[in-house]
């Protein structure tokens, strides 16, 4: 079973700044890490490979520094990794990003399954996975909590509103993996050191041959017009009475207060 996994680098901290003109995150000198739900996707891919055999290939788009994220996935147990990098890819919206990722998948081989994290912790649009599926003409299941191989099909357990839904989807297909759906594989020191010595191959637009008018800043159709801090109440701990009856009254009062908000 050949599995492609799409990952993204995101800021390791919430302490980031936004460019007042472009309204984009300022990523210079910001520590980056692998997007959390992408770690769940990589782990799901490795578990499927362990059960069915095959190969796990990881892709990310970004500058040279993004190789560190790919090395992390190799240390987790992925077989191969590709860095998709070119200045003309920069500044694109989610559709432009999906075009580049889809073409990289086409360029590198035939895959039975494409996985990605359901959402990124920075943009949180949840759009790229579904867009890649559409561009590759693949059926897509989102927010997978569990993935099982069933012959030529996958059985995907996912959340829908307050219920759990089981979906049977034919291979080849695209599945986005929900945050916390599994425990990400933790690389050992030895596996990380070995991965750090691996030469990561690169793909540029010279290989992919995409029309510059459809990617990067030139191809972007959506524009961020404003950014602002999310409003919300500060959560606080409440010390309840040691008396059970009094504590019950206090809990009731707190719940009634939530209803009024």
C-alpha positions in Angstrom: 0.0 0.0 0.0 1.6 3.3 -1.1 0.6 6.1 1.1 1.3 9.9 0.6 1.1 12.2 3.6 0.9 16.0 3.3 2.3 17.9 6.3 2.8 21.6 7.1 5.2 23.5 9.3 3.4 25.8 11.8 4.6 28.2 14.6 5.6 26.2 17.7 4.1 29.0 19.9 1.0 31.2 19.8 3.2 34.2 20.4 3.4 35.3 16.8 3.0 38.6 15.0 0.8 39.6 12.0 2.0 41.8 9.2 -0.2 44.9 9.3 -0.2 45.3 5.5 -0.4 41.7 4.2 -2.3 40.4 7.3 -0.1 37.2 7.1 1.8 35.6 10.0 5.4 36.9 10.3 7.4 33.6 10.3 10.9 35.1 10.3 12.9 33.9 13.3 9.8 32.0 14.6 10.4 28.4 15.8 8.5 26.0 13.6 7.1 22.5 14.3 5.1 19.9 12.5 1.3 20.7 12.5 -0.2 18.6 15.3 -2.9 16.8 13.3 -0.3 16.1 10.6 1.6 14.0 13.2 -1.6 12.0 13.7 -1.8 11.6 9.9 1.8 10.4 9.7 1.2 7.9 12.5 -2.0 6.6 10.9 0.0 6.1 7.6 2.8 4.1 9.4 0.2 1.9 11.2 -1.5 1.1 8.0 1.8 0.3 6.3 2.7 -2.0 9.2 -0.6 -3.8 8.7 -0.6 -4.0 4.9 3.0 -3.4 3.8 4.0 -0.7 1.3 5.6 2.7 1.6 4.9 6.0 3.3 6.0 9.1 1.4 5.7 12.5 3.1 5.4 15.9 1.3 5.7 19.5 2.5 5.8 22.8 0.7 8.0 25.5 2.1 11.5 27.0 2.3 14.7 24.9 2.9 14.2 25.1 6.6 11.0 22.9 6.2 13.4 19.9 5.7 13.5 19.7 9.5 9.8 18.8 9.6 10.4 16.1 7.0 13.3 14.7 9.0 10.9 14.4 12.0 8.5 12.3 10.0 11.4 10.1 8.7 12.5 9.6 12.3 8.9 8.6 13.2 9.1 5.8 10.5 8.2 7.3 7.1 10.1 5.8 4.2 10.6 8.8 2.0 10.2 12.6 2.0 10.0 15.4 -0.6 10.4 19.1 -0.1 8.4 21.1 -2.6 10.1 24.5 -2.8 10.2 27.4 -5.2 9.8 31.1 -4.8 6.9 31.1 -7.2 4.9 28.9 -4.8 5.1 31.5 -2.0 2.2 33.7 -1.0 -0.5 31.5 -2.4 -3.9 30.8 -0.9 -5.3 27.4 0.0 -6.3 26.6 -3.6 -2.9 27.5 -5.0 -1.3 25.3 -2.3 -3.6 22.4 -3.2 -2.6 22.7 -6.9 1.1 22.4 -6.0 0.6 19.5 -3.6 -1.6 17.6 -6.1 0.8 18.0 -8.9 3.7 16.8 -6.7 1.7 13.7 -5.9 1.1 13.1 -9.6 4.7 13.7 -10.4 6.2 11.2 -7.9 4.1 8.1 -8.5 0.8 6.3 -8.0 -0.6 6.3 -4.4 -3.4 4.2 -3.0 -4.1 6.6 -0.2 -3.4 10.3 0.5 -3.5 11.5 4.1 -3.3 14.9 5.7 -4.1 16.5 9.0 -7.7 17.8 9.1 -6.7 21.4 9.9 -3.6 23.4 10.6 -3.1 25.1 13.9 -2.2 28.4 12.2 -4.7 29.0 9.3 -7.3 26.4 10.6 -9.2 26.5 7.3 -9.5 22.7 6.8 -9.7 23.3 3.1 -6.4 22.0 1.5 -7.1 18.2 2.0 -10.5 18.4 0.3 -9.1 20.6 -2.5 -6.3 18.1 -3.2 -8.9 15.3 -3.4 -10.9 17.3 -5.9 -7.9 18.1 -8.0 -6.8 14.4 -8.0 -10.4 13.2 -8.6 -10.4 11.2 -5.4 -13.2 10.5 -2.9 -12.5 12.1 0.4 -13.4 11.5 4.1 -12.6 14.2 6.6 -11.8 14.3 10.4 -11.0 10.6 10.6 -10.8 9.3 14.1 -9.9 5.7 13.1 -8.9 4.2 9.7 -9.1 0.4 8.9 -8.2 -1.3 5.7 -10.9 -3.6 4.3 -9.7 -5.1 1.0 -10.1 -2.5 -1.7 -11.8 -0.1 0.7 -11.1 1.8 3.9 -13.5 2.0 6.8 -13.3 5.4 8.4 -14.7 6.3 11.7 -15.4 10.1 12.0 -17.3 12.5 14.1 -20.4 14.2 12.7 -22.1 16.8 15.0 -22.7 14.8 18.3 -22.5 11.4 16.6 -19.9 9.0 15.3 -20.3 7.9 11.7 -18.7 4.9 9.9 -17.8 5.6 6.3 -16.7 3.0 3.7 -14.6 4.6 1.0 -13.0 3.0 -2.1 -9.3 3.1 -2.7 -7.6 5.2 -4.0 -8.9 8.0 -1.8 -8.0 11.0 0.4 -8.6 11.1 4.1 -7.9 13.9 6.5 -7.0 12.8 10.0 -8.5 14.4 13.1 -6.4 16.0 15.9 -5.9 13.6 18.8 -7.2 10.6 16.8 -4.1 8.6 17.8 -1.0 8.9 19.9 1.8 10.3 17.6 4.9 8.1 17.3 7.7 9.6 19.3 11.1 9.4 17.5 14.0 7.9 19.4 17.3 9.8 19.6 18.9 7.2 17.3 16.1 7.4 14.7 16.2 11.2 14.7 20.0 11.3 14.3 19.7 8.9 11.4 16.9 10.9 9.8 18.9 14.1 10.1 21.6 12.6 7.8 19.1 11.8 5.1 19.3 14.0 2.0 15.8 15.3 1.3 15.1 15.5 -2.5 13.4 18.7 -3.8 10.7 19.5 -6.3 10.6 22.9 -7.9 8.2 24.2 -10.6 10.9 23.3 -13.2 9.8 19.7 -12.5 6.1 20.3 -11.8 5.5 22.6 -14.8 2.6 24.5 -13.3 1.3 27.7 -14.9 2.7 30.6 -12.8 -0.6 32.4 -13.2 -2.3 29.6 -11.2 0.1 29.4 -8.2 1.6 31.6 -5.5 0.7 35.3 -5.4 -0.2 35.4 -9.1 -2.8 32.6 -8.7 -4.3 33.8 -5.4 -8.0 34.7 -5.6 -8.7 35.1 -1.9 -7.4 38.1 0.0 -7.1 38.6 3.7 -8.6 42.1 4.4 -8.2 42.2 8.2 -7.0 40.2 11.2 -7.9 40.6 14.9 -7.6 38.9 18.2 -10.4 36.5 19.0 -12.7 37.8 21.7 -13.5 35.4 24.6 -13.8 35.1 28.3 -10.9 34.1 30.4 -11.4 30.7 32.0 -11.0 30.6 35.7 -11.0 27.9 38.3 -13.7 28.0 41.0 -13.1 26.6 44.5 -16.2 24.7 45.6 -17.4 24.2 49.1 -16.2 21.1 50.9 -19.7 20.5 52.0 -21.4 18.2 49.3 -24.8 20.0 49.6 -23.3 23.4 49.3 -21.0 22.3 46.4 -24.1 21.0 44.5 -25.8 24.4 44.9 -22.7 26.2 43.7 -22.4 23.9 40.6 -26.1 24.5 39.8 -25.6 28.2 40.0 -22.6 28.0 37.7 -24.5 26.0 35.1 -27.4 28.4 35.2 -25.0 31.3 34.7 -23.6 29.5 31.5 -27.1 29.2 30.1 -27.6 33.0 30.5 -24.4 33.8 28.5 
